[in-house]
Amino acid sequence: STSRSPTRSVWLECFRTKNHLPIYLEFISGEKTIGLEAGLRIEPSNVLFKRLFRFLFFFSGPATVDADKDSRQKCLSQLIRYAKKEDYAYIKMQSWDYPYEICNEGLPFQSLIRKEYIVDIRPDLAELKNRISKRKWRYIKAAEKKGMTFHESSSPEILGDLLSLLEETKTLRLSKQYEDYHYFYISYFTKETLYELLKSKMARIFYVKKDHHIICVYFAIAHNNRAYGLFIGTNHEAYDNQV
């Protein structure tokens, strides 16, 4: 059986709109909880399209008590049964931060290839320097000599600079033959979502200034001494200097 969990997620609440409603699911097998899942109910604005375009969206696969393939398969099977029972048209599931392969054996799932990079900054500064190439360090030193400085903030006031620089980044990427480049690559992100994440203290902004002008902005989720980078916007000068 599948039921709602009373848990509330700050992350999901930042995405709440009239048509994007957080949903919390608990997967139960033999009176035992085997997994949890949380996502969004996507409700069409036009009620006439409800049967065709009403669906469930998840940013990740299910979190299971036992980290084995069989448990994940059971959760996905239950999820499909639940979605059919509640008349959802389909399920969409991303996996940017999911540590396991989403099992689709015997299930009507389509898979898309994605890549994710993890930067481990736990070592001390000396060891980190040894891991960075000499060419990268030359870029860092050159940027410092040109008066570029690094800053950190959680103020929503910088969101305007971020969005402007994201547009510049998009123009730069498209000029380099990157087709269909979208800086909001994670579904349902908006300016309002970014604001809510900062307001909830879940996110931080890191940025570089030169001559009192912000030339690069990095937006990241920061929680429990870990950071998950989401978006980075740069202008021509920052791009050319490898900021």
C-alpha positions as CSV (number, residue, x, y, z in Angstrom):
1,S,0.0,0.0,0.0
2,T,1.0,3.6,-0.4
3,S,0.1,6.5,1.8
4,R,1.1,10.0,2.6
5,S,3.8,10.7,5.1
6,P,3.4,13.5,7.6
7,T,7.0,14.6,6.9
8,R,7.3,18.1,5.4
9,S,10.2,19.2,3.2
10,V,11.5,22.7,3.1
11,W,12.9,22.0,-0.4
12,L,9.5,21.0,-1.8
13,E,7.6,23.8,-0.1
14,C,9.7,26.2,-2.1
15,F,8.2,24.9,-5.3
16,R,4.6,25.2,-4.1
17,T,2.2,27.0,-6.5
18,K,-1.4,26.7,-7.4
19,N,-0.6,23.9,-9.9
20,H,2.5,22.4,-8.3
21,L,1.6,20.8,-5.0
22,P,4.0,18.9,-2.8
23,I,3.2,15.2,-2.1
24,Y,4.8,12.9,0.4
25,L,4.5,9.2,0.0
26,E,5.3,6.2,2.3
27,F,5.7,2.7,0.9
28,I,4.5,-0.1,3.1
29,S,5.0,-3.8,2.7
30,G,3.7,-6.3,5.3
31,E,2.9,-3.5,7.8
32,K,6.6,-2.4,7.5
33,T,7.7,0.9,6.0
34,I,10.2,0.1,3.2
35,G,10.7,3.5,1.6
36,L,9.7,7.1,1.3
37,E,9.3,9.4,-1.6
38,A,8.4,13.1,-2.0
39,G,7.7,15.2,-5.1
40,L,5.1,17.4,-6.8
41,R,1.6,16.8,-8.1
42,I,1.4,18.7,-11.4
43,E,-2.2,19.8,-11.9
44,P,-3.1,21.3,-15.4
45,S,-4.6,24.8,-15.2
46,N,-7.4,23.8,-17.6
47,V,-9.6,21.1,-16.0
48,L,-10.3,19.7,-19.5
49,F,-6.7,18.5,-19.8
50,K,-6.7,16.8,-16.3
51,R,-6.9,13.3,-17.6
52,L,-4.1,13.8,-20.1
53,F,-1.5,16.0,-18.3
54,R,-2.0,15.5,-14.6
55,F,1.1,13.7,-13.4
56,L,3.5,13.1,-10.5
57,F,7.0,14.5,-10.6
58,F,10.0,13.5,-8.4
59,F,13.5,15.0,-8.2
60,S,15.0,11.7,-7.2
61,G,14.2,8.0,-6.8
62,P,12.7,6.6,-3.6
63,A,14.7,6.5,-0.4
64,T,14.5,2.9,0.9
65,V,15.2,1.3,4.3
66,D,17.3,-1.4,2.7
67,A,19.7,-0.1,0.0
68,D,19.1,-3.0,-2.4
69,K,17.6,-3.3,-5.8
70,D,14.6,-5.4,-4.7
71,S,13.4,-2.7,-2.3
72,R,13.7,0.0,-4.9
73,Q,11.8,-2.2,-7.4
74,K,9.0,-2.8,-4.9
75,C,8.7,1.0,-4.2
76,L,8.5,1.8,-7.9
77,S,5.9,-0.9,-8.5
78,Q,3.8,0.5,-5.6
79,L,4.2,4.0,-6.9
80,I,2.8,3.0,-10.3
81,R,-0.2,1.3,-8.7
82,Y,-0.8,4.3,-6.6
83,A,-0.6,6.7,-9.6
84,K,-3.0,4.5,-11.6
85,K,-5.5,4.4,-8.7
86,E,-5.4,8.2,-8.4
87,D,-5.9,8.7,-12.1
88,Y,-2.5,10.3,-12.9
89,A,-1.5,10.3,-16.5
90,Y,2.2,9.5,-15.9
91,I,5.2,9.7,-13.6
92,K,8.3,11.8,-14.3
93,M,11.4,11.1,-12.1
94,Q,14.8,12.8,-12.3
95,S,17.9,11.4,-10.6
96,W,20.5,14.2,-10.3
97,D,21.4,13.3,-6.8
98,Y,20.2,9.7,-6.6
99,P,23.0,7.3,-5.6
100,Y,21.5,4.2,-7.3
101,E,20.3,3.2,-10.7
102,I,16.6,3.6,-11.0
103,C,15.4,0.0,-11.6
104,N,13.1,-0.2,-14.6
105,E,13.1,-4.0,-15.2
106,G,9.5,-5.0,-16.0
107,L,8.3,-1.4,-15.4
108,P,7.3,1.2,-18.1
109,F,10.2,3.6,-17.4
110,Q,12.2,5.4,-20.0
111,S,15.8,6.3,-19.1
112,L,17.8,9.3,-20.0
113,I,21.6,9.6,-19.5
114,R,22.7,12.3,-17.1
115,K,26.1,13.3,-15.5
116,E,27.0,14.7,-12.1
117,Y,30.3,15.9,-10.7
118,I,31.2,15.7,-7.1
119,V,34.0,18.0,-5.7
120,D,35.4,16.7,-2.4
121,I,36.7,19.7,-0.4
122,R,37.3,17.9,2.9
123,P,41.1,17.8,2.5
124,D,43.1,20.8,3.8
125,L,44.1,23.7,1.6
126,A,47.6,22.4,0.9
127,E,46.2,19.0,-0.4
128,L,43.5,20.8,-2.5
129,K,46.2,22.9,-4.1
130,N,48.0,19.7,-5.1
131,R,44.9,18.4,-6.8
132,I,44.3,21.6,-8.9
133,S,46.4,21.8,-12.0
134,K,49.1,24.5,-12.4
135,R,47.1,26.0,-15.3
136,K,44.1,26.5,-13.0
137,W,46.2,28.1,-10.3
138,R,47.6,30.6,-12.9
139,Y,44.0,31.6,-13.6
140,I,43.3,32.1,-9.9
141,K,46.4,34.2,-9.4
142,A,45.8,36.2,-12.5
143,A,42.2,37.0,-11.4
144,E,43.4,38.1,-8.0
145,K,46.0,40.5,-9.6
146,K,43.2,42.0,-11.7
147,G,41.3,43.0,-8.5
148,M,38.7,40.2,-8.5
149,T,37.4,39.3,-5.0
150,F,35.3,36.5,-3.7
151,H,32.2,37.0,-1.5
152,E,29.4,35.0,0.1
153,S,25.8,36.0,0.8
154,S,22.3,34.8,1.4
155,S,20.6,38.1,0.4
156,P,17.8,37.9,-2.2
157,E,19.0,41.2,-3.6
158,I,21.7,39.4,-5.6
159,L,19.1,37.3,-7.4
160,G,18.8,40.1,-10.0
161,D,22.5,39.8,-10.7
162,L,22.3,36.0,-10.9
163,L,19.4,36.0,-13.4
164,S,21.1,38.7,-15.5
165,L,24.4,36.7,-15.6
166,L,22.5,33.5,-16.3
167,E,21.1,35.2,-19.4
168,E,24.7,36.2,-20.4
169,T,25.9,32.7,-19.8
170,K,23.1,31.4,-22.0
171,T,24.2,33.8,-24.8
172,L,27.8,32.7,-24.4
173,R,27.0,29.0,-24.5
174,L,24.7,29.3,-27.5
175,S,27.4,31.2,-29.4
176,K,29.7,28.2,-28.8
177,Q,27.2,25.9,-30.5
178,Y,25.6,24.5,-27.4
179,E,22.1,23.7,-28.6
180,D,19.0,24.1,-26.5
181,Y,20.9,25.4,-23.5
182,H,18.7,26.1,-20.5
183,Y,20.2,27.5,-17.2
184,F,17.1,26.3,-15.2
185,Y,18.0,22.7,-16.1
186,I,16.1,21.3,-13.0
187,S,12.4,21.2,-13.6
188,Y,10.1,23.9,-12.1
189,F,12.7,26.3,-11.0
190,T,11.7,29.9,-11.1
191,K,13.0,33.2,-9.6
192,E,10.4,32.7,-6.9
193,T,11.8,29.3,-6.1
194,L,15.3,30.7,-5.7
195,Y,13.9,33.4,-3.4
196,E,12.1,30.9,-1.2
197,L,15.2,28.7,-0.9
198,L,17.2,31.7,0.3
199,K,14.4,32.8,2.6
200,S,14.4,29.2,4.1
201,K,18.2,29.4,4.8
202,M,18.8,26.4,2.6
203,A,20.7,28.2,-0.1
204,R,23.8,30.4,-0.3
205,I,25.1,32.7,-3.0
206,F,28.9,32.9,-3.8
207,Y,30.0,35.7,-6.1
208,V,33.0,37.4,-7.6
209,K,33.3,41.2,-7.9
210,K,35.6,43.5,-9.8
211,D,35.5,47.3,-9.5
212,H,32.3,47.1,-7.4
213,H,30.6,45.1,-10.2
214,I,29.4,41.5,-9.8
215,I,30.8,39.4,-12.7
216,C,30.0,35.9,-11.6
217,V,27.4,34.4,-9.3
218,Y,27.1,30.8,-8.0
219,F,23.9,29.6,-6.4
220,A,24.1,26.5,-4.2
221,I,22.2,24.5,-1.6
222,A,24.2,24.5,1.6
223,H,23.1,22.2,4.5
224,N,24.9,20.1,7.1
225,N,28.4,21.2,5.9
226,R,27.6,20.1,2.4
227,A,27.0,22.1,-0.7
228,Y,25.1,21.2,-3.9
229,G,25.8,23.6,-6.7
230,L,22.8,24.5,-8.8
231,F,23.4,27.5,-11.1
232,I,26.3,29.6,-12.1
233,G,26.1,32.8,-14.2
234,T,29.0,34.7,-15.7
235,N,29.7,37.6,-18.0
236,H,32.3,37.7,-20.8
237,E,35.1,38.9,-18.5
238,A,34.6,36.2,-15.9
239,Y,34.3,33.6,-18.6
240,D,37.5,34.7,-20.2
241,N,39.4,34.6,-16.9
242,Q,38.0,31.2,-15.9
243,V,36.4,32.6,-12.7
